Amino acid sequence: MLKAATVWTLLYKSIQEKTPVMLLYVLESNGSSPGRQGFSMAVNATGEMAGSIGGGIMEHKWVELAKERLKTGEEKALLKKQVHDKSAAADQSGMICSGEQTIWIYPVTEKDLLPIQQLITSLDHEKNGTLQLSPTGIHFSTVIPAADYSFSITDESDWTYSEKTGYKNHLYIVGGGHCALAFSKLMREMDFYITLYEERQELHTVNQNEFAHDIIIVDDYTALGFHIPSGPHQYVVIMTFGYRTDDIALRSLIDKSFRYLGVLGSQKKMEQLFADYRQEGIAEETLQRIHTPVGLSINSRTPEEIAVSIAAQIIQVKNR
């Protein structure tokens, strides 16, 4: 389940139990803001909380504000900019990281129950949709928007925020060994939808892998090009058990366009593989798009350390 689902689940539960509850949402963020666009929290009158809008003193102040508004029965929403700079003339957050956020604090009511339920159902079924927030409240649609986030504002009474709900990024792991198991576990926590491909039947580490959303056993890796689509939100890591299978998998995908394509292997092995490709006339530009040896250079040794190095490189590319 996506982390965002915990926020919506608490909102839904609170309304059903007739417990006053507030939604806190980061509608826009710029610079070094700790809470990025789309971060959210739920805070109810019993003190239950889920999610985060960035942490630190800024989040603490907003949580306390939410609690106070719940205590007094405040029924109006609040839209406010927070500037993380103590020299700012107004709207200081108490932080000094120089970014800024626009945060919405909204008392959720029974009229929001249906769209919240629809959103939770969509997340449970790992579907995409559109969340829309505005001064009129919370709205949800199964239509998939073109952009991940959108925010437009005229003033506090005239603004619209929309967000693509569900998984925004898809990770494809080719090979199901020990490194793939550690890597799947780590990336599951980062809200990637994970599909794992393996050609060995009943592999122990594949049977252990409860973190990948889909596990697909293929006859061989030549068919990967039909399984894995190109796209700006597609991330592919090849980590099969040997040089031959790495070569087969990479050849089946090399002409596709991904946000990230990496191959796990030693420097020497990959130099030999690329030398063969150059002899065959594969363009240097194509080879330069491949991250190999995969991951950041941190002298990683264990499967868990290797997973960290690859995850860090993927996050670096994703957020570039």
Order of alpha helices (4+ residues) and beta strands (2+ residues): alpha-beta-beta-beta-alpha-beta-beta-alpha-beta-beta-beta-beta-beta-alpha-beta-alpha-beta-alpha-beta-alpha-beta-alpha-alpha-beta-alpha
